[in-house]
Amino acid sequence: MSKPAIQFLFDFGSPNAYLSHKVIPEIESRAGTTFEYVPVLLGGLFKLANNRSPAESNAAIPLKRAYDNLELKRFVNKHHLVDFRSNPHFPVNTLQIMRGAVAAQGLGCFERYVDVVFASMWEREKKMDDPLVIASELQEAGLAPEALLAASQTPEVKARLLANTEDAFRRGAFGSPTFFVGTEMFFGKDRLRDVEEEASRA
């Protein structure tokens, strides 16, 4: 019997969501499961959960910032993620590209879109809240920026992203990356081993 899909609640603005995205194929191969990608708007989720990004919450705690950077480097080295770069434009307003992700689901190019936008953010260091940059990155990757932009502005796409975000909050999520195996919630890239173990038990 096939194992249930693992839900991956993500926003392109999270470097840890990018890092999770890069190692998910390894887990799918080992565990014989699949990850269902669910676009959420991290800024909206922060507001609902009264949360802040680590960049804000740790701004006055240099030792915590230093340790978080150390853990990130360990993860990058462990999984040989040599293309990862910190984005010099961070934080980026991800509303447009997250709506684009929902639009891409309807247009049948979701997986390609996710790969391209994550790489634009965390490998190519692009300013992905600039419409011209977004269009250029999508065009270069062989996607259709005009169609994606038009679809992302429809009421249906806007409502779906909002519903995803509100549903994530109702289920207990407060940030990204968040994972659900059934009703069990896990937060952060450092819980991926627990996610894999739970999926094997499910």
Rosetta blueprint (number, residue, H / E / L):
1 M L
2 S L
3 K L
4 P L
5 A L
6 I E
7 Q E
8 F E
9 L E
10 F E
11 D L
12 F L
13 G L
14 S L
15 P H
16 N H
17 A H
18 Y H
19 L H
20 S H
21 H H
22 K H
23 V H
24 I H
25 P H
26 E H
27 I H
28 E H
29 S H
30 R H
31 A H
32 G L
33 T L
34 T L
35 F E
36 E E
37 Y E
38 V E
39 P E
40 V L
41 L L
42 L H
43 G H
44 G H
45 L H
46 F H
47 K H
48 L H
49 A H
50 N L
51 N L
52 R L
53 S L
54 P H
55 A H
56 E H
57 S H
58 N L
59 A L
60 A L
61 I L
62 P H
63 L H
64 K H
65 R H
66 A H
67 Y H
68 D H
69 N H
70 L H
71 E H
72 L H
73 K H
74 R H
75 F H
76 V H
77 N H
78 K H
79 H L
80 H L
81 L L
82 V L
83 D L
84 F L
85 R L
86 S L
87 N L
88 P L
89 H L
90 F L
91 P L
92 V L
93 N L
94 T L
95 L H
96 Q H
97 I H
98 M H
99 R H
100 G H
101 A H
102 V H
103 A H
104 A H
105 Q H
106 G H
107 L H
108 G L
109 C L
110 F H
111 E H
112 R H
113 Y H
114 V H
115 D H
116 V H
117 V H
118 F H
119 A H
120 S H
121 M H
122 W H
123 E L
124 R L
125 E L
126 K L
127 K L
128 M L
129 D L
130 D L
131 P H
132 L H
133 V H
134 I H
135 A H
136 S H
137 E H
138 L H
139 Q H
140 E H
141 A L
142 G L
143 L L
144 A L
145 P H
146 E H
147 A H
148 L H
149 L H
150 A H
151 A H
152 S H
153 Q L
154 T L
155 P H
156 E H
157 V H
158 K H
159 A H
160 R H
161 L H
162 L H
163 A H
164 N H
165 T H
166 E H
167 D H
168 A H
169 F H
170 R H
171 R L
172 G L
173 A L
174 F L
175 G L
176 S L
177 P L
178 T E
179 F E
180 F E
181 V E
182 G L
183 T L
184 E E
185 M E
186 F E
187 F E
188 G L
189 K H
190 D H
191 R H
192 L H
193 R H
194 D H
195 V H
196 E H
197 E H
198 E H
199 A H
200 S H
201 R H
202 A L
